[in-house]
Amino acid sequence: MVHCFSQPTHSRAEVFGGETPRVGMAGTGEGKKEEADYKRLHSFPLIRHTDMPEEMRVETMELCVTACEKFATNNESAAKMIKESMDKKFGSSWHVVIGEGFGFEVTHEVKNLLYMFFGGSLAVCVWKCS
């Protein structure tokens, strides 16, 4: 494998803003900064499709974000939390799927579907059917 290094036309500080990082030095925090920037960019919910009324959509989105953050390493627990909360708040027969790289086709009650992304590639699908 060949590694080639060249002088960039713009410094990293010019491109990303802030101080010029010290490459190759342990404990500088550069990796943590980049990770924090990535999380900030991908931590907002992105609605892919919904037919819910505005108030229900906002509540459901907030619930999904809370559950995914609380159970970041356990999608099953996050889905269970969302389902139980939706059943209590909006009546029974809610279904939740959380994961990466899945497709779906569901029959649902009108105005009771939300499909969103959170944290980059994590998808959440919530729907109601009796």
URRA-V393111 format. One record per backbone hydrogen bond with DSSP energy under -0.5 kcal/mol. NH is the residue of the N-H (numbers start at 1). CO is the residue of the C=O. Records with the same first field share a line. If there is no record, write none. Layout:
NH=CO  CO
This chain:
8=6
15=11
16=12
17=13
21=19
23=21
25=22
26=24
28=25
33=29
34=30
35=31
36=32
37=33
38=34
39=35
40=36
41=37
42=38
43=39  40
46=117
47=45
48=115
49=115
51=113
52=113
57=53
58=54
59=55
60=56
61=57
62=58
63=59
64=60
65=61
66=62
67=63
68=64
69=65
70=66
71=67
72=69
74=71
78=74
79=75
80=76
81=77
82=78
83=79
84=80
85=81
86=82
87=83
88=84
89=85
90=86
91=87
95=127
97=125
99=123
108=106
109=128
112=109
114=126
115=49
116=124
117=46
118=122
119=42
120=42
121=119
122=118
123=99  121
124=116
125=97
126=114
127=95
128=112
129=93
